[in-house]
Amino acid sequence: MTQAAAATPALDSLTVGQIVATGLFPLTRDSLVRYAGASGDFNAIHYRDDVAVSVGLPGVLAHGMLTMGLAVQPVVDWAGDPVRVVDYQVRFTRPVLVDPALGAVVSVVAKVGRIEADAGIVRIDLTVTSNDQTVLGKAQARVSLA
């Protein structure tokens, strides 16, 4: 679930450090199975604890691309059109563990990191956490508001 403005924002209304969108994304093991079907990534570490543990992981992990996709969604909603996102990059820093009973929640806070007024571009810096730990580092989206 995301919370963001509906209309495309005006570049001149933004300030560096301003929070422009947030999102909370609950994940369950069922979510991971559905994503595996949609993406074609059926690696068993995403749905079987025994396999995850056998390769040294603490348990079942959410797909990295699923986490990355969830993280940018509040920015897309805020921008009003996905084509406004002209660049998006992240560094995977920690996996999202999905408990069999409790699931997991990915939390996103999107704030203005830089304004390139001449180009009509704003860099949005994302803080992406799960279980009070940062899971994506240097997560940034460049958004064209021209």
Buried (B, 14 or more C-beta within 10 A) or exposed (E): EBEBEEEEBEBEEBEEEBEBBBBEBEBBBEBBEEBBEEEEBEEBBBBBBEBBEEEEBEBBBBBBEBBBBBBBBBBBBBBBEEEBBEEBEBEBEBBBBBBEEEBBBBBBBBBBBEBBEEEEBBBBBBBBBBBEEEBBEEBBBBBBBE
